[in-house]
């Protein structure tokens, strides 16, 4: 605990020094693009994480530096990347909403709604099986490039976006400090993507949620929270409690409460696998069996990121638990655990969960709320 607190304090001090907006920023001579007069001395940056979390996967070709994180943070919050300079990445990924926008679907710069809900970016550094709901981007560096050119979202081209950045009074200097370029002409969308990916990888849980403190023996769970924990992880039989299996951890396991895999979680009753309105993972793989499958989101801070599901169809966690308690629709590619929620009642059928049991699981989910992460000054808008 003490060690982690020191790391946070150090990170705050470093971040404040790096991102303070009234510091003088070296700029190239007007009409010229020579950046060699600006020092290039990047400092390695170790992303703070809870001790219980595994090592953060960092690509060999994009090591994390203080200067890269600073540049990525500014690009993330700056609307300059959109076609009309009105919308930034943060427009759909706000800290207060656990880096979502708390909307069923988000509007782009022309007022057009997308078809899917903005996913949370909390702990996305641990995603190793693709990004977006359907996994169409293999890496975070690839993922951050797409919204800029999406006609429904930021509706720009990277050629235009980079031209605006090259003509900006400060960004050439920041690109120099982060990547060692010698001339404005060397600024690239790949560097912008690397910087934004570096910043987004810093969005890691603080380890200060009630659940984390309980595991350290520092607080107690209420009876309702403990019951929810037992059902969430199917530990009733192990611990001697007469509680049903909720089967949650199969899709939402591990420290980040997601396996980052793709599932049909029993949302839609369709006559065949070809009848899903949104085919999800199947659109990417071309595999019919993957139709209707979507990536399981992490559940840390889930209480702050409503509405829920890939299309934001549920406004509350009560609606989510009620849906799961119905044991799906029996579509052939539904995850089998969806059909096994509750107590077995014979003939391969399960009871689902009572309202009280559903509420206990929701009480447990509230213990995953991490307000220290939400208010971390290193994650806020630097402008």
C-alpha positions in Angstrom: 0.0 0.0 0.0 2.7 2.4 1.0 4.9 1.5 -2.0 1.9 2.1 -4.4 1.2 5.4 -2.8 4.8 6.6 -3.4 4.5 5.5 -7.0 1.3 7.5 -7.4 2.8 10.6 -5.8 5.9 10.3 -8.0 3.7 9.9 -11.1 1.6 13.0 -10.1 4.7 15.1 -9.6 6.2 14.0 -12.9 3.0 14.4 -14.8 2.5 17.9 -13.4 5.9 18.9 -14.5 5.5 17.4 -17.9 2.0 18.7 -18.7 2.0 22.1 -17.0 0.5 24.3 -19.6 2.3 27.5 -18.8 5.7 26.0 -19.2 7.6 27.5 -22.2 7.3 25.3 -25.3 10.2 25.3 -27.8 8.8 26.1 -31.2 10.5 26.1 -34.6 11.3 29.4 -36.3 8.2 30.7 -38.3 8.3 29.5 -41.9 10.8 26.8 -41.0 10.5 23.2 -39.7 14.0 22.5 -38.3 13.4 20.9 -34.9 17.0 20.0 -34.1 17.4 22.9 -31.6 14.8 21.3 -29.3 16.3 18.8 -26.9 15.5 15.1 -27.4 16.0 13.2 -24.1 12.9 10.9 -23.5 12.5 9.6 -20.0 11.3 6.0 -19.5 7.9 5.9 -17.7 6.8 3.0 -15.6 3.0 2.9 -15.5 1.7 2.6 -11.9 -0.4 -0.4 -11.2 -1.7 -2.4 -8.2 0.7 -5.1 -7.0 -1.9 -7.8 -7.7 -2.1 -6.9 -11.4 0.1 -8.6 -13.9 2.8 -6.8 -15.8 1.4 -4.4 -18.4 2.1 -5.7 -21.9 4.1 -3.0 -23.7 5.0 -3.4 -27.4 8.7 -3.5 -28.1 8.3 -0.9 -30.8 6.4 1.6 -28.6 8.1 1.9 -25.2 6.4 4.2 -22.7 8.1 7.5 -22.1 7.0 10.6 -20.1 7.2 12.7 -23.3 5.1 10.1 -25.3 2.4 10.0 -22.6 2.3 13.8 -22.4 1.9 14.1 -26.2 -0.7 11.3 -26.2 -2.7 12.9 -23.5 -2.9 16.1 -25.4 -3.9 14.5 -28.6 -6.5 12.4 -26.8 -8.2 15.6 -25.4 -7.6 17.9 -28.4 -10.5 18.3 -30.9 -7.9 19.2 -33.6 -8.0 15.7 -34.9 -11.6 15.9 -36.0 -12.7 17.2 -39.4 -14.1 20.4 -38.0 -12.0 20.6 -34.8 -15.0 20.2 -32.5 -14.6 16.6 -31.3 -11.8 14.7 -29.6 -11.3 11.2 -28.5 -12.4 12.3 -25.0 -15.8 13.4 -26.4 -16.8 9.7 -26.2 -14.4 8.6 -23.5 -14.7 10.9 -20.4 -13.1 10.2 -17.1 -16.3 10.7 -15.1 -18.0 8.0 -17.1 -15.1 5.5 -16.6 -13.9 6.8 -20.0 -17.2 6.3 -21.7 -19.7 9.0 -22.6 -22.7 7.3 -20.8 -24.7 7.2 -23.9 -26.2 4.2 -25.7 -24.5 5.3 -28.9 -22.3 8.4 -29.6 -22.8 11.2 -32.1 -20.1 12.2 -34.5 -19.2 15.7 -35.7 -22.2 15.7 -38.1 -24.7 14.6 -35.5 -24.9 11.0 -36.8 -25.2 8.3 -34.1 -23.0 5.3 -34.3 -24.5 1.8 -33.9 -22.5 0.8 -30.8 -21.8 2.1 -27.4 -18.4 3.6 -26.6 -16.3 1.0 -24.6 -14.5 2.0 -21.4 -10.8 2.5 -21.7 -10.0 1.4 -18.1 -7.4 -1.3 -18.1 -7.5 -1.6 -21.9 -3.7 -2.0 -21.7 -4.3 -5.6 -20.8 -6.4 -6.3 -23.9 -4.5 -8.8 -26.0 -7.3 -10.3 -28.2 -8.3 -7.3 -30.2 -10.0 -3.9 -29.8 -13.5 -2.5 -30.3 -16.6 -4.6 -29.6 -15.8 -6.9 -32.6 -12.0 -7.0 -32.3 -11.4 -5.5 -35.7 -8.2 -3.8 -34.5 -5.4 -6.1 -33.5 -3.4 -3.5 -31.5 -4.1 -0.3 -29.5 -1.9 1.6 -31.9 -4.1 0.4 -34.8 -7.3 1.1 -32.9 -6.7 4.8 -32.1 -6.2 5.5 -35.8 -9.7 4.5 -36.9 -12.1 7.0 -35.2 -10.3 9.9 -36.9 -11.2 8.7 -40.4 -14.6 7.1 -39.5 -17.3 9.1 -41.4 -19.7 8.7 -38.5 -17.2 9.7 -35.8 -14.5 12.4 -36.4 -14.9 12.4 -40.2 -11.4 13.5 -41.1 -8.4 12.2 -42.9 -5.1 11.6 -41.3 -3.4 13.7 -44.1 -5.5 16.7 -43.0 -5.1 16.0 -39.3 -1.3 15.8 -39.6 -1.2 19.0 -41.6 -3.1 20.8 -38.8 -0.6 19.4 -36.2 2.4 20.4 -38.3 1.1 24.0 -38.5 0.3 24.1 -34.8 2.7 26.3 -32.7 3.4 23.6 -30.1 2.9 20.1 -31.5 6.0 19.9 -33.7 8.1 20.5 -30.6 6.2 17.8 -28.6 6.7 15.3 -31.4 10.4 16.1 -31.4 10.6 15.6 -27.6 8.6 12.3 -27.9 10.1 10.7 -31.0 13.3 12.6 -31.9 12.2 13.8 -35.3 14.4 16.4 -36.9 11.9 18.2 -39.1 8.1 18.9 -39.1 7.8 16.8 -42.3 8.7 13.7 -40.3 5.6 14.0 -38.1 3.3 11.0 -38.9 0.0 9.5 -38.0 1.9 6.4 -36.7 3.7 8.6 -34.2 0.4 10.2 -33.2 -1.0 6.7 -32.7 1.9 5.5 -30.7 1.6 8.5 -28.4 -2.1 8.1 -27.8 -1.6 4.4 -27.2 1.0 5.2 -24.6 -1.4 7.6 -22.8 -4.3 5.1 -22.9 -2.1 2.4 -21.5 -1.7 4.5 -18.3 -5.4 4.2 -17.6 -5.0 1.4 -15.1 -7.0 0.8 -11.9 -5.6 2.3 -8.7 -6.2 -0.8 -6.6 -8.2 1.3 -4.1 -11.7 0.0 -4.7 -13.5 -1.6 -1.8 -13.0 -5.0 -3.4 -9.2 -4.5 -3.5 -9.1 -3.2 0.0 -11.2 -6.2 1.2 -8.7 -8.6 -0.4 -6.0 -6.9 1.5 -7.9 -7.4 4.8 -8.4 -3.6 5.3 -12.3 -3.5 5.1 -15.2 -5.9 5.5 -17.8 -6.7 2.9 -21.5 -6.5 3.9 -23.5 -9.7 3.9 -25.1 -8.7 0.5 -21.7 -7.9 -1.1 -20.2 -11.1 0.2 -23.2 -13.1 -1.2 -22.7 -11.3 -4.5 -19.0 -12.2 -4.6 -19.8 -15.9 -3.9 -22.4 -16.1 -6.6 -20.2 -14.1 -9.1 -17.3 -16.5 -8.7 -19.5 -19.7 -8.2 -18.0 -20.3 -4.8 -21.1 -21.4 -2.9 -20.2 -25.0 -2.7 -16.6 -24.3 -1.9 -17.4 -22.0 1.0 -20.5 -23.9 2.3 -23.1 -21.3 1.2 -26.5 -22.3 -0.2 -26.2 -19.9 -3.1 -26.6 -20.5 -6.8 -23.9 -20.1 -9.5 -24.2 -16.9 -11.4 -21.5 -17.9 -13.8 -20.2 -14.3 -14.2 -16.5 -15.0 -13.9 -16.3 -17.2 -17.0 -16.5 -14.0 -19.1 -15.5 -11.5 -16.5 -12.6 -13.1 -14.6 -9.1 -12.0 -13.6 -7.9 -8.8 -12.1 -9.6 -6.6 -14.8 -12.8 -8.6 -14.6 -12.8 -9.6 -18.3 -11.3 -12.4 -20.3 -11.3 -10.0 -23.3 -12.9 -12.8 -25.3 -16.0 -12.8 -27.5 -19.3 -14.2 -26.6 -23.0 -14.4 -27.6 -24.3 -13.6 -24.1 -27.9 -14.4 -24.8 -29.3 -11.0 -25.7 -31.3 -11.7 -28.8 -33.7 -14.4 -29.9 -33.0 -15.1 -33.6 -34.2 -17.8 -35.9 -30.7 -18.5 -37.2 -27.2 -17.2 -36.9 -27.7 -15.2 -40.0 -30.5 -13.1 -38.4 -28.5 -11.0 -36.0 -29.1 -7.2 -36.7 -25.5 -6.6 -35.6 -23.3 -9.6 -36.4 -20.5 -8.4 -34.2 -17.4 -10.6 -34.3 -18.7 -12.4 -37.3 -18.4 -9.3 -39.4 -14.6 -9.4 -38.8 -13.9 -13.1 -39.0 -16.4 -14.1 -41.7 -17.2 -17.1 -39.5 -21.0 -17.6 -39.3 -20.6 -19.1 -35.8 -19.2 -15.8 -34.5 -22.3 -13.8 -35.5 -23.8 -12.1 -32.5 -20.6 -12.4 -30.4 -19.0 -9.3 -28.8 -16.0 -8.7 -26.6 -16.7 -8.9 -22.9 -16.0 -5.6 -21.2 -14.2 -5.2 -17.9 -16.4 -4.7 -14.9 -14.2 -2.5 -12.8 -16.1 0.8 -12.4 -19.1 -0.7 -14.2 -21.4 1.3 -11.9 -20.1 4.5 -13.6 -20.4 3.4 -17.3 -24.1 2.9 -17.9 -25.8 2.2 -20.3 -24.8 -1.4 -20.9 -24.2 -3.9 -23.7 -22.7 -3.2 -27.1 -25.7 -1.2 -28.2 -26.5 0.4 -24.8 -29.9 -1.2 -24.6 -29.9 -1.5 -20.8 -29.9 1.6 -18.6 -29.4 -0.1 -15.3 -27.6 -3.1 -13.8 -30.9 -4.4 -12.6 -32.0 -4.8 -16.2 -28.7 -6.5 -17.0 -29.1 -9.0 -14.2 -32.7 -9.7 -15.0 -31.7 -10.5 -18.6 -29.0 -13.0 -17.5 -31.3 -14.6 -15.0 -33.6 -15.6 -17.9 -30.9 -18.1 -19.1 -30.7 -16.8 -22.7 -32.8 -18.0 -25.7 -31.0 -21.2 -26.7 -29.4 -19.8 -29.8 -26.8 -22.3 -31.0 -23.8 -20.2 -30.4 -24.8 -18.8 -27.0 -22.2 -19.3 -24.4 -23.2 -22.4 -22.5 -22.8 -20.8 -19.1 -25.6 -18.4 -20.0 -28.0 -21.4 -19.8 -26.6 -22.6 -16.4 -27.3 -19.6 -14.2 -29.0 -20.5 -10.9 -29.6 -23.8 -9.2 -30.1 -26.9 -11.4 -33.8 -28.0 -11.5 -33.6 -31.1 -13.6 -33.7 -31.9 -17.3 -30.8 -29.6 -18.0 -32.7 -26.6 -16.8 -31.6 -23.9 -14.2 -33.6 -21.7 -11.9 -32.1 -18.3 -12.7 -31.6 -15.9 -9.9 -34.2 -14.3 -7.5 -34.5 -10.6 -7.3 -32.7 -10.7 -4.0 -29.8 -12.7 -5.4 -29.6 -10.3 -8.4 -29.4 -7.4 -6.0 -26.6 -9.0 -4.0 -24.5 -9.4 -7.2 -25.1 -5.7 -8.0 -24.0 -4.9 -4.4 -20.8 -6.7 -5.1 -20.3 -4.9 -8.4 -20.5 -1.6 -6.5 -17.4 -2.8 -4.6 -15.4 -2.6 -7.9 -16.0 1.2 -8.0 -12.6 3.0 -8.1 -13.0 6.8 -7.6 -9.3 7.2 -7.1 -8.8 6.2 -10.7 -11.6 8.5 -11.9 -10.1 11.5 -10.2 -6.5 10.8 -10.9 -5.1 14.2 -12.2 -2.8 12.4 -14.7 -5.9 11.2 -16.5 -7.7 14.6 -16.8 -7.9 17.1 -19.7 -4.5 18.9 -19.7 -5.9 22.0 -21.5 
